[in-house]
Amino acid sequence: MKVAVVYDLPMSEEDKRMVEAVITALSKKYDPQPLPIDEKFIETVKEYDFAFNLSTGGGKHSKQVHAPAILDRLGVPFTGSSAIVHAICVDKSITKLILEKSGIPTPRFVKIDDPNNIPEIDFYPAFVKPSCEGSALGISRDSVVKNQEGIEKTG
């Protein structure tokens, strides 16, 4: 089976090591090949039986959506979540609303749209983080706040 190991450009050293590790692991049973998301991606990916998706790229509000959307549209099976799942989950406030409405326990939260107009909250400690960043981007030691002043410092 010919497997595309899909990744974003440009690549950091950590990204390169991850792609190499996936290729090494898959090569024990399959024919994995690295495949960047570039101008030839749509044409080239059709040649593969399966895609191991490592892509996390995209715009600010559409991270991780592009590769699954393209792969799904072309009928190439792939690892990971669908484009719609990524589209929902990239925005933590939307994800938390869905969890709440579904009866799934989740810590309280407030979405702050304007850093110049931060509402008072009545729960501390609080964890301040960007709504639409992945992993730990935008998080630091100052992200855990114990009062309103702490929230305003992170804004």
N, C-alpha and C positions, 0 to 999 in steps of 0.2 A: 504494500500500500504506500503510495506517494503522499507524504505529509508536508504541508507548508507550515513552517514555524514563522508566524506573522509577527512583525515588530515595526516600531515607529523609527523614523529618522528625525533628527540626528540621534545617534546612540551614545550613551555614556559608557564608561568602562564597566559599570555595574550591569547595564543592559546587555552589553556584549557577553559578559560572563553568564548571564541568565539564558540568553539564546543558545550559547554553547552547551550549557548544562542540559537544557531541554533536548537539544539535538543528540547529545551523547546518550541520554536516557532512552530516547525513542529509537535510536539506531540499533538497539539490541533486538528489535522486532520489526521495525519499519524502515522506510527510506525517507528520512526527514531532510528537508532542505530549507535554509533560511530564505524568507521572502519579505522584503521591506514593503511598507505601504508607500509607494511612489507613483509616478505617472503611468507605469506599466502594470500596476497591481491588478486592476480589473481584468485586463486581458490575460495576464499570467496565471492568476489564481485558479482559473477555470481548468488548468492542466492537472490540478491536484485532486486527490480523492478525499482529503480531509485537511482541516486547518487547525493547528494549535495556536490559538489567539493570545498573543502577549501584548497587543496594542492597547494603549491607554490614552492615545492622543485625541486631538480634536479641539474644538473651540472651548471657551470658558463654560458654556452651559451644554455642551454636547460631547464632553469627553467620553471616551470608550464606546461611543455609539457607532462610529463610522464603519469599522471593520465588521462587526456583527451584521449591520444593515446590508452591506455589500455582499457578504458571504451568504446571508439568508436569501437575498434577491437572486443571486446566481445559483442557489441550490447546493452550495458547498457546505457539508456538515462541519461544525466547528465546536471547540471547547468554550466553556464560559456561558455567560448569560446573553439573552437576546438584546437587541437594540432597545426595545421598549423598556426592559428591566433596567438597563443602564441609564436610559433617559430619566426614568423616575428616580432612581437611587442616587444619581449624581447630585441632586438637590436634597440635602439632608432634611430641610424643613418639610418638603413634600413627603419624603419617606416617613418622617415622624407623624405627620397627619394621617397617612394611610395606616400606620401601626396603631395609632390611637383609635381611629374609626373602626378598626378590625378587632378591637379589644385586646391588643397585644401590649403588655406593659412596656413603657418607655419613660425615661426620666423627663421631667417637665422641661419646657424650652420656650424661648421667645426668639422670634426672628427679628433682627434689627436691620431695617432697610436703609436707614439714614444715620450714619455715625454722629451726626450733629443733633439727633433727636433720640437719645437712648432712654427707653422707658424704665421706670423703677421696677425691680423684680423683688419678690418676697421669698426667694429660695437661694440659700447659699450653703456650701460653696457652689459656684456655678462654673461651667466650663465654656469658654468662649472660643469658637472656631469658625472658620469660613464655611458658609453654607454649601458652596459648590466647588470645593477642592477635594482631591482624593488623598487617601492615605493620611499622612501626618503633615501635609503641606499647610503652612500657616499656623501651626501649633508650636508653642514654646512653653517655657516654665511659667511665663506670665499668663498663660491661658486659663489657669485655675485661679479664680478670683473669689475673694471672701466678702466683698462689699461693692457698692455702686461705684466707688472711686476706682476700684480695680477694673471694672467693666469699661469705664470711660478711658482708662489708660490704654487698653487694648484696641479701642475703636480707632 
